[in-house]
């Protein structure tokens, strides 16, 4: 019985064991079926996914192109900048490390704020800058203590630097960190590795050329996104260099000449429109913006009464004052309203027919009998009141617009102002008022609504100097690729102001020359024995003097004093340079602005002064 | 021994026809030992890659394996009769320790599994993995098979109590293994097919209740298993990355030490629960087939030993232990290839870690003991 049971149990067990074995084989078969599915059938699909997992494309930012002046002087370069960076992943107690770090290297509130903010946006293994722009001393100081700070390191990157900082800021502009607004306007893939972008000036206009083309690197990363090795690389194409018409030496002379005043100077080569000097005073240090300007510094710049952020040469709108007279005179000749010897008597005021209002001349006693030449030379207002009255606002407007007044010159800088060349239509539209005849008179002497930028004045002067060929002003002469040496010229863009009679131009140009060379010329003090200068002074009213009051320079606050203006070109017979000078609240154009122009013209046209050599002693 | 009847001679360990020497003296079953050694060797090779060429980790694992092999040999020296005598006591001590764990246990990774015995930390559920099949086999072997309904109910209770205690820790993987060990004993004891069918139906019907009893993270695992793409960076990440590793391995694999998924950290838990994915990625389908062949050789040898066992206790015990080993393999690979929900069961003898090694090898020790301690039986 016992034995029989044992045998039966044994056989029952064998059945069950065989069933179990079959189940095991069945389960393993299902597993193998699944493996075949994954590893053979869907192999390609998973290979793709695996590759997508591990291969990442990293941008390689191009090196920004450099900017040189006409003589090859470096105006914008890329300097290695050192920053102190922390990799949070490698630091066990971040708060403590930062506190200890502050004892080794100066870290202020603003640094800390930026650090904690940046940290939030970055991944744990990305390093976050805590101090930027370390000095050499600071770098050395940290190196000594470095062993105490694992996960803290000094990083080098290329940062834009303007060696002539405040001297060039209004023409070069500057680069700054890419903002949200910039992002909307750029090809973001090309900027994927770039932190800075041109915000202003040449840096902005030529951004695409200066920036270059981003390179790409295929790298293998681990699950945390950290680089393991490089798989493939397309090197970046560095930005091309910009060579300017600007002469930094001349720019320095202009700055020195204007020192102590607010104002603007624009010097143009009349033969091609190249901008030789471009000054807006005061300026600011553009390098501050590259490194990320502190709120305090920025507020200080904004609050400054002298408005250093304001580009006066490009955006400043000033009444041209008497500098417009040669253009109005040319209009009178060309349109046949006057002839060269048409005479007007100046009693010191002008009255419109049927009106008692006296439009005063700057010279109370009057200039007596005036023809065009003497009216330009002595800047007689009454002559031009009458001429303007006879021309009328419409003809004056259309003639002056040919010289670029009232419109953008098209210079290769962004943010240019149009100025204002008034007209009947403009006044009806902008002021909902009719045009009054008296407004035509004061427009003819460059006052009233009439506004010009220093750049417009310089460009218009260059057109006179060039006998009607109006060049679009240009800062950049050519672009040059450092890699290939290939040069891309920026071609001059010219148009001809229609000329009815050559002699009219000769007469007006002679008048401008007499402004300097005639004994009664308003700018006779700048006459030079080396070459002849043609020009015109201007004094623009800021403050309107009432009908029966005297303008007394002494009692007026500086802010209310007249702007001093001067336009000129030289040499008068073969102009090499055309220039416009505006000195805010400077007073008289002839006394203040003209000598400044003379310094610049001298610096440009005269050979550099020879250094005195010590004479070796004769042997005895 | 010459007085033995000749027909029994072939059953004696000292039979001159049987293999003599060291193996017999130390109660070692050579086919089983060979399979285990090859599997562990292959495992160490995979581990070297999965650990990121960390030789220290591989050495540590080798030492653990060595200890486990010693434990196996130690257990193999005990006769089945001794094991049988100890069974109820082992089971009782196991139960007490499980209760102690719930009361005093250490909490690690959100579960209460460990007992701190000063010098070493001890996981009582490991001991129960052996104690339950021993106990059920002991209990059922007392009386004739198939067991009566009453005895079956008591046996079921003997399984349920420790399983619930372990599930409460919570340690779903171990609970599953312990339950299957007990159930395999019942299955091999010959409970009726009708009962088995009934249990399967009842189990399916009870699924909603189980869902209700599950913890949130366990429910999440089931949901993730059903739809891993739903949360590819969160709960579904493990299984998606695991499938990518396996699938991209292809037929021949990316080569040893060249698995990008594992070596670049995309594959989580790659040297522990997901080491099968590392193997699949680097050695391809060929490597998988070799591994499965090794496992099958061990399992089939185990089942063979069970069929050759001399009494009900040893038969049930050896069969159940073998099948539990298979459950390890099935649950782990099923999880890694996305056929089953994520349950924390290691790939037996290959995954890094020592907790289950000693238990597993002790189990093989029991198999060897059963196969090498043979009594003389009349046919």
Interface residues (C-beta under 8 A of the other chain):
Chain A: X3 X5 X6 X9 X10 X12 X13 X14 X16 X17 X20 X21 X24 X25 X27 X28 X30 X31 X32 X34 X35 X36 X38 X39 X40 X42 X43 X45 X46 X47 X49 X50 X53 X54 X220 X221 X222 X223 X224 X228
Chain B: X144 X145 X146 X184 X187 X188 X190 X241 X243 X244 X245 X246 X247 X248 X249 X250 X251 X260 X261 X264 X265 X266 X280 X284 X285 X288 X289 X292 X296 X299 X300 X303 X306 X307 X311 X312 X315 X316 X319 X323 X326 X330 X333 X334 X337 X339 X378
